[in-house]
Amino acid sequence: MWTSTIAFTACFAVWTIFSIIGLGVKDELGLSETQFGLLVGTPILTGSLARVLLGIWADQIGGRRVFAAVMVFAAIATFLTSYADSYETLLLAALGVGLAGGTFSIGVTYVSKFFPPQKQGTVLGIFGAGNVGAAVTKFIAPFVMVAAGWQAVAQVWAAALLAMAVLFLLFTKEDPEQVARQREGRKAAAMGAQLAVLKNIQVWRFALYYFFVFGAFVALALWLPRYLMGVYGLDVETAGMLAAFYSVPASLFRIYGGRLSDRYGARSVLYVTFGISVLTTFMLAYPPTTYIVEGVRGRITFHTEMGLVPFLVTIFVLGLFMSFGKAAVFKHIPVYYPNHVGAVGGLVGMVGGLGGFFLPLAFGALLDLTGVWTSAFALLFVLVLVALVWMHFAIRYMEAVAARRGTAAAVPELPEMQGMGEPGFVAPPRKAGPIGDWRPEEPAFWQATGRPIARRNLWISTYCLLLSFAVWMVWSVVVARLPAIGFAFSTDQLFWLAALPGLSGATLRIFYAFLVPIFGGRLWTTLSTASLLIPAFGIGYAVQDPQTPYLIFLVLALLCGFGGGNFASSMANISYFFPKSEKGNALAINAGLGNLGVSLMQFLVPVVVTMSLFGALGGQAQTAADGTQLWMQNAGFVWVPLIGIGTLAAWFGMNDILSAKSSFADQATIFGRAHTWLMCWLYTGTFGTFIGMSAGFPLLAKLVFPEVDALKYAFVGPLLGALSRAGAGWISDRLGGARVTFWVFVVQIIAIVGMIYFLDQASFAGFFAMILLLFFVSGVGNASTFQMVPGIMRRAVDLAEPGLSDEQRRLQAEREGAAVIGFTSAIAAYGAFYIPKAYGSSIDLTGTADAALWGFLVFYVSCAALTWFAYSGPRGILHRSEGARLRPANPLPA
């Protein structure tokens, strides 16, 4: 297997050699785009057409001998290429070079016979990873060509392939089937019998899949250097190396694609492959576009196009999933056609290889016809969409037929697709996915099964929530630096940018709060985390040009609200996993460490904007008013890889609790309960303070204390509030959430009075100390208010639904409690809007922030009174239950 894989890597490097030497030939002979595409695609044509015949010969004669012979012939043709001196002779030589590509069908037939069916997905994935030979050519050939000419590349590659043929014969042996046939004197099946299976329409469906996952891979491997040079103006060496950024994952990850196909089923892998490919090719197909908006003050013009960095990220993702798909397609073949692997594998490989021939031609023709570079990806979008639709309806038809015959097994709905009914496949248990049996209140179940699952989901959710808060509040730092790099925005416009993420985030929370029971926590966490890529990329591009319209910044500020909305769904989801006795601490950890994203962002962004974090790929620096160099785009780009990790972790590591499933109508009962609205008021007093001060303090301090570089200290307050929230959950579990909440508001009143005093005294040190006290105590209050919710909702449900069983009331209380937690977090998040706006309006109207602070003081007094009278005081509904926490279980007699 390993020797064959190395040999195939050498063959693939030779097969794609014209993607590099063709650039030299193009300049030397003055070829058009279509002529260049024909030259690059000709070896692909030969290698593709030869695959059926070579696959059958490998079955009949033996893969070892055929493999070695083809390598020798391909090496001779490659060497003779260096002597071609016209376009016609180069095309003739390219036909011979293409024989190297035919070794794929030989290797599939040869290698698969050494292993049992349950391992063939992984084995063929490893062998197929020889596609990385394209990356070898991209990396090395440009430097050889620049140093010694394209003819030297052909000669060196020919010598290497000939040496590989000798090593292959030395280190391999005949396959077991060939040895057994020789020993028994049996003849191989005739060619007609081998070809008869190709009448099956399923074979051609597999061929279409491979036309995309492999043919498009080869086409892009050939086309990308030209694309990168034409679109981004790169030189040949850089273009070749960046093209390898696509080729390497599209090759090496084929191994992992084989393992995924063995474990989860090839159909599951293909569904995900085609789904992701539809999305990425659509993004890549979108051409650079200039928009003109007819505004009230005249036309507003802005431009959008995909830069080099997001292009490379997107093409990397496309290559990654193409590699999974290549392995999945060939996992099907030995399962469905164990006695015709050569013929079927040869046909599928041939059609896939033809994609590598026809698609570069189509790319060149489309470019000549339309003049739009992205037209190549538009073609791929249509191709993969057809493959996805055909596969889906073919599978559904097969299932319907099986159901009518009474032979259909239960097939789960998306997204799990546990094998999709593949013959002989049984899906193994997996960590991620739905859980039908969930009983956290039962100690035995919780200790043995529930706690490890709950903790895994908690930590993944916390990481994703941390990123959400970072992206949500990134404007609080970015807006303070925009004037320094040339953006002529007024103070009111800057405060609007700081406040709008809070407005959109709070509004989205209203909807997000109810989506986990509808979609499932795993799917929704994955999608909501991935959505953060939109504002992260958008900010990275917008801040690079001072001419970017203010409208674009307003839109991006609103899109940052995706991060704010995630809090509601994250908290609602985690609340289902833990028993009541640990719910307060779990929610405190999830929210508290998630809130750390604000502090992390306010610490990290001022650092990364001072350095060229991504080199030339990250764009040029901006010169600030004081002459310093800033890379403000890093404020957005720095989160992109972290968001990618979080998205993958959520999909592959989290679970859905099926008992938590409910419709919006089931959850809407919370709107009829008075306690829902009372808790919205109280949580606004705690979390609204935390998030609003996080958004407003950097800009407020910069305006009120201009002599102090407050951005250096901005992260301390959110850090303190997040840590106090994460570490104070146990206090509320022990003493009672209502009691703690009451004293939180008392201390907040003291802190606000202190802020007013020190602001009037123009003392930054005293003012900052009061800010830190406010952050600390608001973090404690964030945990304590949420700890109150389960007890309140259990009392409310017990009174409203006495006819239900205890278990039914418990489930109803959990559903409503999760919905209340999400909804109250949505309302409280408006603090991120009204606190910065209150500061801005107060300064505009009175010249100071005192008016806003007096308003906050009155609000905190109302929160303290409400907590006392409704919950913690002698007449409060939680007074008795929380008092019982403080009394010993077995009091001693007096």
N, C-alpha and C positions, 0 to 999 in steps of 0.2 A: 504493500500500500504506500509506504513512505517513498520508496524508490520511484514508483509510478507517479506519485504526486510531484516529486522534484523534476522528473522528466517532462511531465505535462506543463510545469511552470516554464521550463526552457522553451518548450514548443509554443506556448502562448506568448512569450516574449518575442519570438521570431514572427509569429502570426500577426502581431500588431506593430511590427517594426515600421511600416509605412506611415503610421500616425506621427512619427518624428522625422524620418528621412524624407517623407513626402513634403514637409515644409521647406526643406532645402531644395528639393526638386521643383516645387511650385515657384520659388523665387528664380531658380536657374532657367526654367523653361517658360515662365510667364503664364502659368495655367489659370484658367477661370475657376470659380468656386465649384461648378459642376464637374469639370475635369479633375480637380483635386479630389472631390468626393468619389469619383469613379476609380481613381488610382488607389485611394486608401481602402476602398471597399472590395477591390478585385481579389486580394488574398482571402478575404472573408467569404467570397462567393465560392472559391475553389474548396476551401476547407469545409464549407457547409454542404455543398453538393456531394462531396466525397464521403460524408459521414454515414449515410445509409449503407453503401457498399462496404466501407471499411468495418462497420459494426458487424455486418453479416460475415465478412471474412474472419473477423476476430472470433466469432462463434464457430466457424467451420475449421479454420486453420490453427487457431490459437492466438490469443491476444499478444503474447510475448513477442513472437516473431514478427507479426504485422506491425506492432508498435515500433520496434527497432528499425524495420525496413523503411517505414514512413519517415522517421527522423533522419535517416541517411539521405533519402531523396530530397527532403525539404532543405537540408543543409547544403546540398549541391546547388539547388535552385537559388538559395539566398546568396551564396558566394558569387554565382554568375550574375546576380543583379548588379553588383558593383561595376560590371563592364557595360551595362546598358547605357546608351548615349542618346536615346530619343524617347518620346512619350510612348510610342508603339512598342518598342522593345521592353520598356519598363512594365507595361501592362502584361506582356507575355511572361516576363520573369515573375511578376506578382502572382500569376496563376500557379506557378510551381511553389512559390513561398507559401501559398495558402494550404498546401498539403499538411503543414504543421498543425493547423486547426482541426484536421480530421482525427487527430489522435484522441480527442475527447471521447468519441463513441467507442473507440478501441479500449480506452482505459476503463470506461464504465462497465463494459462487458467483461473485461479481464479482472478487475478488482472485485466486482460484486460477487464473483464465484468463490472467493475465499472466505466469505462471511455469511452468517445466518441472517434471515430477513429482519429480525428485530434490531440488528445493528447496522443495516445497510444505509439507513438515513445518515447516520453519523459518518460512516466510512465513505460514502459517495460525497458527503459534504467536505470531508478532508481532501479527497482527490480533486473535487471541483475547485478547491481553494487555489489550485494551480493558476486560476485566472489572475492571480497576483503578478504573474509574469508581465501583464500589461503595465503594472506600476513599475516593475524593474526597468522596462524599456523607457518609461516616462522619466524616471529618476536619472538613469545613467546615459542613455543615448544622446540627449541634448549636449552634454559636455563633450562626448566623443566627437559629435558632429561639428561642434564649434572648433574643437582642437584640430581635427584631422579630416573633416569632410564627411558627407553622408556615405560615400563609398566605404570608408573605414568601418562605419557602423555595421554595414552589411557583412563585411569580411569577418569582423570579430564575432558577430552573432552566429555566423555559419560555423566557425571553428568551435564555438562553445556547444552548439547543438550536436555536432559530430562527436565530440568528446562525451557528451551525455548519452548518445546512443551506445557507445562502447561500455560505459559504466552500467547502463541499464541491463545489457546482456550479462554482465558479470555478477550483478547482485540480485537478479530475479530468477524465477523458475516458472515452468508451465503451470497453468491453473488446474485445479483438481479435476474438473470435468474433462479437460483435454487429456490429462493423464489416464483417467479411467476409460475414456473412449479408445485410446491407443492400446491399452492393456486388454480390453475386451474385443478389439477389432471392429468396433461399431463405426458407422459412417455418420457424419453430421447431417442434420436436416437439410434438404435441398433448398436452394434459394427461393423457389416458388412457394414452398411451404412457409418459409420465414416471412416472405412479403405478404402472404394472405391476411395476416392479422392487421395490416394497415388499412383494411376496409372499414374497421371499426371507427365510428365517428368520435369516440372518446379519445382515441389516439390523436386525432387532429385538434381536439380541444386542449389536450395537454401541450400540443405543439404551439397553439396560440399563446398559452401561458408562457411558454419558454421563449417565444418570439419577443415578448416584452421583457421578462426578467433577465434573459441572457442577451437576446439580440439588441435590445436597447442599451444594455450595459456595454456591449462591444462598440455600438455606434457612438455612445457618449465618450467612451475611452478614446476613440479615434477623433471625435469632433471637438472635445473640450479644449485641447491646446489652441486650436484655431478660434474657438469661441472666446476664450479668455484674452487672446491677443487682440481680437477684433472689438470686443465690448469694453474691456478694461485697459487696453493699451499695454499689456505686459510683454516682456521679451520672451524668447523661446524657452530659455532655461527656467524662468519663473513659471511660465505657463505649464511646462511639462511637469514640474514638481507639484504645482497646485492641482493639476489634473490627476496626479497620483493620490491626492487627498480623497478623491472620489473612488479611484480604482482599488485602493488598498482595502477599505471596509467592504466594498462590493465583492471582494475576493475572499479575504480571510474570515469574515463573519459567516461565510457559507458553511464553515465547519459547525458553528453554533446553530445555524439554521437546520443542519442535519440532526443535531441533538434535539432541538425543539420539535422537529417533525417526528422523531422516534418517541418523544415523551408525550406531546400534546396532539399529535395527528397532523398530517400534511395539509389537510383541508383548513384546519384552524390557522395554520401559518400562512396559507395563501390568502385567506380572508383578510387577515391583518395586513399582509404585504400589499394587496391591491387597494385596500382602503387608504393606507398611508400614502401609497403612490399616487392615487387620485388627488389627494390634498396637495402633495408637494409639487407634482407636475403642473397643477393649476396655478400655484404660487409662482413657479418658475416661468410659466407661459405668459404671465401678466406683463405687458410691455411697458417701458417708460412712458409715462403719461403726464401731460400738463393740463390742469383743471382751471377753468375760469368761472368764478362765482360772481354773479351780478349783485353786488352789495349796495346798500343805501348810499354809501359815499363813493361809489364807483366799483370798478372791477377788482376782484381779489384773485390773484393768480398764484397757484402753487404747483409744485412738481413732485411726482413720486416715481421712484424706480428702485430696484433692488441693487444695493451696493455689493461690493466684493465679499465682505464678511458674511452677511446673511445668505448670499448666493452659495458660498462654500459650506455653510452650515446646512442649508437646505439640500444641497447636492450630496452632502455626506449622509444625511438621513435617508434620502432616496436610494443611494448605493447600499446602505446598511440593510434596508428591507428588501431590495432586489436580491441581495446575497441570500437572505432567508428564503426568498421565493424560489431561487434556483435549486437549492437543496430540496425544497418541498416537492417541486415538480418531479425530480428524479427519484424521490422516495416512493412516488406512486408506481413507477414503472416495474420494479421487481415484484411489487405486491400484486398488481393486476396481470402482469405478463411475465411470469418467472421463466418461461421457456422461450421467450422471444425478446430478451433484453437487448440483443444486438440490433435487431430490426427496428423495434419500437424506439429504443434509445437513439439509434441512428437517425430515424426520421425526426424525432423531437429535436435532437441536436442539430439536424440539418436546417429545419425551419427556424430554430433559434439563431443559427449562424447566418441564415439568409437575412434575418433582421439586421445583423451587423453589416450586411452588404447593402441592402436596399435603403435602410434608414439614413446612413450618411449621404447617399445620393439624394434622398428626399429632403434632408436638411439643407443641402446645398441648393437644390432646386427651389425650395420654399424661400430661402434667403434671396436668391436671384429674383424670384417672382414678387415677393412682398416687400423686400428690403427691411424686414423686421427680424432681428436675431432670435427673439424668443419664439418665433414660429415653430422651431424645432420641438420645443417643449409642449406647444399646443397640440402637435401631432401625437406626442407620447401620451398626453392627457386623454385624447380620444381613444387611443389604442388600449390603455389600461382600463378605461371605463367600460369598453366593450367586453374585455376579458372578465371583469368583475361581474357584469350583468349576466353574461352567458354562463359563467360558473354557478352563480347563485340559482338561476332558474333551472339549470341542468340538475343540480343537487336536489332542489325541491321536487322536480319531476321524478327523480329516482326514489325519493322518500315516499311520494304519493303512490307510486307503483308498488313499492314494498308494503305500504299500509294496506292497499287493496288485497294483496296476497296474504296478509296476516303475518308478514315476516319482519315488519319494521320494529326496530328497537326505539325506545324513548330517546328523542333527540332534544337536548336542551336548547333554549332560545339564546340569542346573542346576549352578552358578549362571550360566554364561556365556550360554546361550540365544542364540546368534549369529543373531538374526533369526527363529528358530523357523520357518524355511521359508516366509517371506512371499514372494509372487510378485515376481520381479524384484529382490530384495534380496540384496546380497552384503555380508557384514559386513567392514568394513575392519580392518586390524591395530590392536591396541590395546596400550597399555603394560601395563595390569593383566591378570591372568589366568594360565592355566597355560602352562608352558614344557616342551615335550617333549624338546628337545635341550639338554642342559646338561653341558659338559665343562670345568670350571674348571681342571683340571690341564694342559690343552693351552694353551701360551702364546699361540698365534695366536688361538684362540677367546676366551681370557680378555681379551686386549688389545682385540680388535675388538668383541666383543659382551658378554662376561660381566661385566667390571668395572663399566660404567655401570649395568647392571641390579642387580648386587649392591649397589652403593653406594646406589642409590635405596631398595632394600628395607631396607638397614641404617639409613639415617637416619629413615625412617618408623617402623621398629621401635623405634629408640632413643627417639623422641619419645613413642610410646605407652607404652614401658616406664618412662620418666620419670614419666608421669602415674600409672602403676600403683603405683610406689613411693611417690609422694606420697599417694595415697589409702590405701595399705596402712598407712603409718606416721602418719597424721593424728592418731590417738588419742594418740600420744606427747606431743603438745602440748595437745590438747583436754582430756585428763584432768587435767592440772596446773592448769587454770583452772576446772574444774567446781565445786569447793568455794566459790570466790569469788563465783559467781553463784547460789548457793542450793541446790546439790545436796548432800544430806547423806550422802555415801558414805564408808565407812571407808577407811583406808589399804590394807587388803588388797583391798577391792573396786576401788579405783583401779588397783592393780597388775594385777588380773585384766583390767580393761579394756585396759590397756596391753599385756598379754601375749596376749590371745585372738586379735587379728589375726595374730600370728605363728603361733599354733597352727593356725588355719584356713588361712592362706596356705601354710604348709608342707605341710599335708595335701592341699590342692588341687594343689600342685605335683606330687605323686606321680601324679595323674591327668593333669594338663596336659602332663607330660613326654612322654606317648605319643600326644597327640591331633593334633599337626601332621602326621605321616605318614598319619593316618587321614582328617582333614578337609581338609588343605591349610593352609599358613601364612597365606595371604591371608584366607580365610574365618574361620579361628580367631582371628587377630589382630583382625579387625573385631568379632567377637562378644565376645571377651574384653575389648576396650577399651570397648565399649558397656556391658558389665555393670557398669563402675565408676560409672555414673550412679545405680545403686540405692543404694549406701551414701552417695554424695555428696548426693543429695536427702534420704536418711533422716537423716543427721547434721544437715543444715540445719534440719530440723523438730524433731528430738528435743531439741536443746539450748535451744530457745526457751522450754520450759516446765519449771520445776523439779519439777513433779509427774509428769513422764514416768517410768514405772516402770523400775527397774534392769534388768528383764528385756529391755526394748526396747533399752537400751544394750548388753546382752550380745549380742543378735541383730545389732545394727549393727556391733559390734566383730568378730563372726564374718564378717559380709558384707564387711568391709574386706579380708578374706583373698582376695577376688577379685583384688585388686591384687598380692598376693604370689604367687598361683598363676601369674600371667602371665609371670613371669620364666622359668620352666621352658620354656614353649612358645616364648617369644621367643628364648631362647638356642639351643634345639634347631633352630628354623627358620633362624636366621641361619647356623648352622654348615654348612648345606647349600650356601650360596651361594659360599663362598670356598675357594680352594685351600689345601692344608695349609700352605704357606709364609706365608700371610696370615691364617690362621684365628685364631691367637692374638691378633693385633692387632684383628681385626674383633670378636671376642668381647669383648675388653677395652673397646673403644669402646662397643659395645652395652650391656654390663653397667655399665661405669663411668659413662657419661653417664646411663644409666638410673638408677643409684644416686643421681645428683644430685637425683632427685625427692625424696629424703628431706631433703636440705639445702635445696632450694627450698621445700619445705613448711614446714620449721622456721624458715625466714626469712620466708616470705610470710604464713603464717597469723597469727603474732603482730602483723603489720602490718594486715592486712585486717580483723581482728576489732575494731580500734579505730576503724573508720569505717563510715559507712552506704554501703557499696559499691554496693548496688542500689536505694537510695532506698526509697520506700514499698513497692516490690515485694519487697524483701528482708526485711520484717518489722521489728518493733520492737526497740529496744535493750534489753539487760539491764543492771541497775545492780549493779556489783560491790560487795564488802564495803567497799572504800575510797571508794565514791561515784563511781568512774569509769564511763563508759558503754561497754559492750561489745556487739558484734554477733557473738556466737559462731557464729551460723548461717552466716556467711561462710566459716568453716572448711570447710564442705561445698559451699556454693553456688559458691565461686570456681572450682571445678574443672569445673563443668558445661559451660560453653562450650568449654573447652579439650579436654574429652573428646569433645565433638561433632566438633571439628575433627579429632582423631586418628582417630575412627571413619571419617569420610569419606575421610581420607587413606589409611587402610589398605585400604579397599575399592577406591578408584579408582587407587591407586598401587602396590600390592604384587603379587607373583606367587606361583604355586605351581609347584614343581619336581616334575614327574610321576614322575621316577625315584626320588624320596624317598618315594613312596607305599608303605606297608606296613601290615600288620595288627598288632594288639597281640601276637599269638602270635609273629610274626617278631621283634619287638623284645624279647620276654620272655627271649630267650637271655642277656641281660646279667645276669639274676639268678643264673645259674649260674657266673658268672666272679668269682673272688675279688677281682680288681682293682676291680670295681664297689663293693664294700663298703669296701675300703681307701680309695678316693677319697672315699667319703661321709664317712669319719672325718676325712680331711685337709681337705676343703672346709668341714666344720663348724668346723674350727679357724680358717679364714680368713673365709669369708662369714658363718658363724654369729656370729663375733665382731663383724663390721661391723654386721649388722642387729640383733643383740641389744643392742649398746651404743647404737645409734641409738634403739631403743625404750625402753631402761631408763635412759639417762643423765639426761634432763631431770627425771624424777621423783626419781631417786636424788640428784642434786645439790640439788634443792629440799628434800629431807628431811635430807640430811647437812650441807649448808651453807645453812641457811635465810636467813642474812644476805646471801647473794649472789643476784642475779636471774639464775640460770643460763640461763633461757630465751633471754636475749639472745645467748648464746654457743652454744646447742645446735646450731645449723646448721653451725658451723665444722668439727666432727669429721666428720660425714657428707660435707661438701663436700670435705675433704681426702682422705678415703678414696675417694670417687668419682673425683676427679681423678687420684689416684695409680694407680687401677685403669685408667682410660682412657689414661693416659700411659705406663704401665709394660708394656704388652703386648709392645712391641718388645724390651724387655730379656729377657723369657723366650724370645722367638723367637731372639734372638741368643745368649744364654748357656745356655739350657736351663731348662725350667720346674721340674724337680726340684731343681736346684741353688739356684735362687732361692727355692723354697718352703722348703727346709731353713733357710736363713738368715732367712727371714721368721719362722719359729717361734722361732728363737733370740732375735730382737729382741722378739717378743711376750712371751717369758719375762721379759726385762729390764723391759719396760713394766709388766707385772703386779706385779713386785717393787717398782717405783717407786710404783705406785698404792697398794699396801699401806703403804709407808713414809709417803707424804705424807698419806694418810688418817689414820694414827695421829698425825701431826704437826698435823692440822687445818689444812693448807695447801691452800687451793683452787687457788692458782696452780700449785703443783707437781703436784697431783692432775690438774688440767686439762691440764698439759703432757704428762703420761704418757698421758692419754686420747687426746690428739692424736697422739702417737707410735703408739699402738695402732691408731688409725683409719688412719693413713698406711700402716703396714706391712701391715695386714690388706687394704687395697686392692691393694697390690702382690701379696700372696698370692692374692687372688681371681683375678687375671689369670694368675698362674703355675700354679696348680693346674689351671685349665681348659686351659692350654696343654699340659699333660702328657697329657690324655685321648686325643687323636688318635693319638699315638705308642704309647701303651699298648695301645689297642684294635687298632691295626694289628698289633702283635706278637702279641696274643692270638688274633686271627683267623687270622693266618698259621700259628700253631702248631696251632690247632684244626681248620682247614679246608684242609689241604694239597692236596686234590683239586680245589679250585676254581681257575679261571683268575685271573691277576693282577687283571684288571678286576673280576671278581666279588668277589674278596676286598676290593678297594678300596671297592666299593659297600657290601658288608656291614659293613666297618669304619666307614664314614661313618654308616650307619644306627645301628649300635651306639654309636658315639661320641656322636652326637646324643642318643640315649636316655640314655646314662650322664650326659652333661652335665645334661640335664633332671632325671634322678632324683637325682643328687648335690645339685643345687641345692634339691630338695625336702627332702631329709633335713637339709641344712645350715640351711634356713630355720627349723627348729625352734629355732635360736638366738634368734630373735625372741620365743620363748615362754620358754625355760628361763632365759635370762639375767635378764630382768626378774623372773621368779618366784624365781630364786635370790637376787637382791637382797632381794626382799620377805620371803622366808622367813628369810634370814640376819638381817635387821633385827628381825623379829618374835621370833626365838628367842634371839638374842644381843645385840641392841641395836646392832650394827654390821654393815657389809657385808664384814668381813674374811673370814669363813668362806666366802662365795661366791667371793672373789678367790683364796683358797688353792686352792679346787677348780678354778678356771680354770687356775691355774699347773700343777697336776698334769696336767691335760688337755693343755696345750701341750707339756710335756715328752714325753708319749707321742706326740704328732704329730711332733715333731722326730725322735725315735728311729725311728718308722715310716718317715718319708721317707728317712732315711739308709740303713736296712737294706733297704728294698724297692725304692728307685728311684735315689737319687743317689749312694750309697756305692759302694765297689769291687764289691760283689756285686749292686748294683741293676740292674734290667733296662734303665734309661735311661742308665746310666753311660757306656757306650761311645758311644752315638749322640750324647749331649750333649757328650762330650769331643771328638768329631769337629768340632763347631761351632767350637771354640776353636783348633783346629789349622789352620795355613794350608793352602790347597788344594794348593800346590806347594812343599813345604818345601825349603829350600836344604840342600845337603850340608854335613855338619859339617866 
